[in-house]
Amino acid sequence: MSKLVGDVAAYQSKSKAFFENLKRYGIDSVMVKLTEGTTYVNASAGEQVSNVYQVFGTVGAYHFFHGNGLAEAKYFLAWVKKYGLDKSTVLAVDVEAQDLPANTTPQVNILLKYLKAQGYSNVITYGSGSWFKYGRINRVALVDQRIWVAAYGVNQPGIDNANAWQYTDDFKRLHVDASYDFDGSLSGTSTKSSTKTQSSYYQATGLGLYEVVAPKVNVYKKLKFDKTSKSDISYAKGSRVWASAVKVGKITHLKLKYANGYITSNSTYIKRIRLSGGDHK
């Protein structure tokens, strides 16, 4: 079941009672804005971090990005450490500033690489659905492909296999953003990394039975997974399919046996139940 995650900045209260109220309404954890650029720090962050931790037993932090990857990474991490946040903390980079270039991914990667190199491996990139959809943030090129997608007034994030979805900026009319955390990447309860590695994809080992563990997995008509090849078919969590892994560059996709198409073989979204000893009937 998805967790509900709130996020706050200097505009929201820093009182313990405020966060206790969020918890009563169903919020499971909270991300606190710490920094922006290389000069701004949220003046309420210290008390917000402390009170969130007291109420929820966990806290995450985010940085509002302006495009200077290394300098901003160092600035952000300095405040992360100052507030006593350990290496298990979820750290998000908020990529939405209008002064960012059309292709901001390379500088985002510099920031992510620095955080991960310092031992902070629970990182996630935030942006609007349109930025991911049209490539201003290129998820495929990110060094860590966990993403937190903002999309309001719709019934789904609109980006395939998003790890978290910020669906409102006014949760219960409390003027707080709220997000569905699909796999624990935002609340810090994930047990696996979604970094771009070969081992996160099932390899070509013949026909197998797979179960969908993500909220939804889309079917594509061709091996190139883009909007032009996306079919009208999708599989909900718990669905099981027979498929064979096929190589696509450095990764694999799954060719469906009983449907005309392909799905991802990423183990974040698909779990292999068993392999067949022969052709399945």
C-alpha positions as CSV (number, residue, x, y, z in Angstrom):
1,M,0.0,0.0,0.0
2,S,1.3,3.4,-0.9
3,K,2.4,5.7,1.8
4,L,1.4,9.4,2.0
5,V,4.2,11.9,2.2
6,G,3.9,15.6,2.9
7,D,6.5,18.2,2.1
8,V,7.0,21.6,3.7
9,A,9.1,24.7,3.3
10,A,9.3,28.0,5.2
11,Y,5.7,28.8,4.2
12,Q,4.4,26.0,6.5
13,S,4.3,25.8,10.3
14,K,7.2,24.5,12.3
15,S,5.2,23.5,15.3
16,K,5.0,19.9,16.6
17,A,1.2,20.3,16.8
18,F,1.1,21.0,13.0
19,F,2.8,17.8,12.2
20,E,0.8,15.8,14.7
21,N,-2.3,17.1,12.8
22,L,-0.9,16.0,9.5
23,K,-0.3,12.5,11.0
24,R,-3.9,12.4,12.2
25,Y,-5.0,13.1,8.6
26,G,-3.0,10.1,7.3
27,I,0.4,11.6,6.4
28,D,3.1,8.9,7.0
29,S,6.2,11.0,6.7
30,V,7.4,14.5,5.6
31,M,10.1,16.0,3.4
32,V,11.5,19.3,4.6
33,K,13.0,21.9,2.3
34,L,16.5,22.7,3.6
35,T,18.3,24.8,0.9
36,E,18.1,26.5,-2.4
37,G,20.9,27.4,-4.7
38,T,24.1,28.2,-2.8
39,T,22.9,31.0,-0.5
40,Y,19.4,30.2,0.8
41,V,18.6,28.0,3.8
42,N,15.1,27.6,5.2
43,A,15.1,29.4,8.5
44,S,12.4,27.1,9.9
45,A,14.2,23.9,8.8
46,G,15.9,23.1,12.1
47,E,12.6,23.1,14.1
48,Q,10.7,21.4,11.2
49,V,13.3,18.6,11.0
50,S,13.3,18.1,14.7
51,N,9.5,18.0,15.1
52,V,8.9,15.9,12.0
53,Y,11.3,13.3,13.4
54,Q,9.6,13.4,16.8
55,V,6.2,12.9,15.2
56,F,7.0,10.4,12.4
57,G,10.2,8.8,13.5
58,T,11.8,9.7,10.2
59,V,12.4,12.8,8.1
60,G,13.6,13.5,4.5
61,A,15.1,16.7,3.1
62,Y,15.1,18.4,-0.3
63,H,17.0,21.1,-2.2
64,F,15.6,23.5,-4.7
65,F,18.0,23.4,-7.7
66,H,19.3,26.3,-9.8
67,G,21.6,24.4,-12.1
68,N,25.1,24.5,-10.4
69,G,25.5,20.9,-9.7
70,L,28.6,20.6,-7.6
71,A,28.4,23.8,-5.7
72,E,24.8,23.2,-4.8
73,A,25.5,19.6,-3.8
74,K,28.1,20.7,-1.4
75,Y,25.9,23.5,0.0
76,F,23.0,21.1,0.5
77,L,25.0,18.4,2.1
78,A,26.6,20.8,4.5
79,W,23.2,21.7,5.9
80,V,22.1,18.0,5.8
81,K,25.0,17.2,8.1
82,K,24.5,20.3,10.2
83,Y,20.9,19.1,11.0
84,G,22.3,15.7,12.0
85,L,20.6,13.8,9.1
86,D,22.4,10.4,8.6
87,K,23.2,8.5,5.4
88,S,19.9,6.7,5.4
89,T,18.0,10.0,4.9
90,V,16.1,10.4,1.7
91,L,17.5,13.5,-0.1
92,A,15.5,15.0,-3.0
93,V,16.6,17.5,-5.7
94,D,13.7,19.7,-6.7
95,V,14.1,20.5,-10.4
96,E,11.6,23.1,-11.5
97,A,13.3,26.5,-11.4
98,Q,12.5,28.5,-14.6
99,D,16.1,29.7,-14.9
100,L,17.3,26.1,-15.6
101,P,18.5,25.2,-19.1
102,A,16.4,23.1,-21.5
103,N,18.6,20.1,-20.7
104,T,19.3,20.3,-17.0
105,T,20.1,16.6,-16.6
106,P,23.9,16.8,-16.7
107,Q,24.0,19.2,-13.8
108,V,21.4,17.2,-11.9
109,N,23.6,14.2,-12.3
110,I,26.6,16.0,-10.9
111,L,24.6,16.8,-7.8
112,L,23.3,13.2,-7.5
113,K,26.7,11.7,-8.0
114,Y,28.2,13.9,-5.3
115,L,25.5,12.9,-2.7
116,K,25.9,9.2,-3.5
117,A,29.7,9.4,-3.4
118,Q,29.4,10.8,0.1
119,G,27.3,7.8,1.1
120,Y,23.8,9.3,0.8
121,S,22.4,6.7,-1.5
122,N,18.7,7.4,-1.0
123,V,18.3,10.1,-3.6
124,I,15.3,11.0,-5.8
125,T,14.7,13.7,-8.4
126,Y,11.5,15.8,-8.3
127,G,10.0,17.5,-11.3
128,S,6.7,18.2,-13.1
129,G,5.3,15.5,-15.3
130,S,5.8,17.7,-18.4
131,W,9.5,18.1,-17.6
132,F,9.9,14.3,-17.6
133,K,7.6,13.8,-20.5
134,Y,9.4,16.2,-22.8
135,G,12.9,15.4,-21.8
136,R,13.9,18.5,-19.9
137,I,14.7,16.0,-17.2
138,N,15.9,12.9,-19.0
139,R,15.1,10.0,-16.7
140,V,16.9,7.4,-18.8
141,A,20.1,9.5,-18.4
142,L,19.9,10.0,-14.7
143,V,22.5,8.3,-12.6
144,D,19.7,7.3,-10.3
145,Q,16.4,6.8,-11.9
146,R,14.1,7.2,-8.9
147,I,11.7,10.1,-9.7
148,W,9.1,12.1,-7.8
149,V,6.6,13.4,-10.3
150,A,4.3,16.4,-9.7
151,A,0.9,16.2,-11.6
152,Y,-2.3,17.8,-10.2
153,G,-5.9,17.4,-11.2
154,V,-5.3,14.0,-12.8
155,N,-5.8,10.4,-11.7
156,Q,-2.2,9.2,-12.3
157,P,1.2,10.8,-12.5
158,G,1.4,10.4,-16.3
159,I,5.0,9.1,-16.2
160,D,5.5,5.3,-16.4
161,N,6.8,3.7,-13.2
162,A,7.2,6.9,-11.2
163,N,8.4,6.1,-7.7
164,A,6.3,8.9,-6.1
165,W,3.5,11.2,-7.3
166,Q,2.8,14.6,-5.8
167,Y,-0.9,14.8,-6.6
168,T,-1.9,17.9,-4.6
169,D,-0.6,21.2,-3.3
170,D,-3.4,21.6,-0.7
171,F,-3.8,18.3,1.2
172,K,-7.0,18.5,3.3
173,R,-7.0,22.3,2.8
174,L,-3.9,22.5,5.0
175,H,-1.8,24.2,2.3
176,V,0.6,21.3,2.3
177,D,1.8,19.3,-0.7
178,A,1.1,15.6,-0.5
179,S,2.4,12.6,-2.5
180,Y,1.8,9.0,-3.0
181,D,5.0,7.0,-2.3
182,F,4.6,3.9,-4.4
183,D,7.6,1.9,-3.4
184,G,9.2,3.5,-0.4
185,S,11.7,5.7,-2.3
186,L,10.3,8.9,-0.8
187,S,9.5,7.7,2.7
188,G,12.8,5.9,3.1
189,T,11.2,2.5,3.4
190,S,12.4,1.1,0.1
191,T,14.6,-2.0,0.4
192,K,16.2,-1.8,-3.0
193,S,17.9,0.9,-5.1
194,S,16.7,2.0,-8.4
195,T,20.1,3.0,-9.7
196,K,20.8,2.3,-13.3
197,T,22.7,-1.0,-13.1
198,Q,22.7,-4.2,-15.2
199,S,21.7,-6.3,-12.2
200,S,18.3,-4.5,-11.8
201,Y,17.1,-6.1,-15.0
202,Y,16.1,-9.7,-15.5
203,Q,18.4,-11.3,-18.0
204,A,17.6,-13.5,-21.1
205,T,17.1,-16.9,-19.5
206,G,14.1,-18.2,-21.4
207,L,10.4,-18.1,-20.7
208,G,9.3,-17.1,-17.2
209,L,6.3,-16.1,-15.2
210,Y,6.4,-12.5,-13.9
211,E,4.3,-10.6,-11.5
212,V,3.7,-6.8,-11.6
213,V,4.8,-5.2,-8.3
214,A,4.5,-1.6,-9.3
215,P,1.0,0.1,-9.3
216,K,1.0,-0.2,-13.1
217,V,3.2,-1.4,-16.0
218,N,2.5,-0.3,-19.5
219,V,2.8,-2.5,-22.6
220,Y,4.7,-1.2,-25.6
221,K,4.3,-2.3,-29.2
222,K,8.0,-2.0,-30.0
223,L,11.3,-2.4,-28.1
224,K,11.7,1.3,-28.1
225,F,9.8,2.5,-25.0
226,D,8.4,5.9,-25.9
227,K,5.0,7.4,-26.4
228,T,4.8,6.5,-30.1
229,S,5.0,2.8,-29.3
230,K,2.9,2.8,-26.1
231,S,-0.1,0.6,-26.5
232,D,-3.5,0.9,-24.8
233,I,-2.8,-2.1,-22.7
234,S,-1.4,-1.9,-19.1
235,Y,-1.1,-4.4,-16.2
236,A,-2.1,-3.5,-12.7
237,K,-0.2,-4.6,-9.6
238,G,-0.6,-8.3,-9.0
239,S,-1.0,-9.2,-12.7
240,R,1.0,-12.2,-13.9
241,V,2.3,-12.7,-17.4
242,W,4.5,-15.2,-19.3
243,A,7.4,-13.5,-21.1
244,S,10.9,-13.9,-22.3
245,A,13.7,-11.4,-21.7
246,V,15.2,-9.8,-24.8
247,K,18.4,-7.7,-24.9
248,V,18.1,-3.9,-25.7
249,G,21.5,-2.3,-25.6
250,K,22.8,-2.8,-22.1
251,I,19.5,-3.8,-20.5
252,T,16.6,-6.1,-21.3
253,H,12.8,-5.9,-21.8
254,L,10.3,-8.6,-21.6
255,K,8.5,-9.9,-24.7
256,L,5.0,-11.1,-23.8
257,K,4.0,-14.6,-24.8
258,Y,0.2,-14.0,-24.9
259,A,0.0,-10.4,-26.0
260,N,1.6,-8.5,-28.8
261,G,4.1,-6.3,-27.1
262,Y,6.8,-5.7,-24.5
263,I,7.1,-4.6,-20.9
264,T,10.0,-3.5,-18.7
265,S,12.2,-6.2,-17.1
266,N,13.3,-3.8,-14.3
267,S,13.0,-5.8,-11.0
268,T,11.7,-2.6,-9.3
269,Y,8.5,-3.1,-11.2
270,I,8.4,-6.8,-12.1
271,K,9.1,-9.8,-9.9
272,R,10.0,-13.1,-11.5
273,I,7.9,-16.0,-10.0
274,R,9.6,-18.9,-11.8
275,L,11.2,-20.0,-15.0
276,S,9.7,-22.5,-17.3
277,G,11.5,-25.7,-18.2
278,G,10.1,-25.5,-21.7
279,D,7.5,-23.8,-23.7
280,H,4.5,-23.0,-21.5
281,K,1.2,-24.4,-22.5
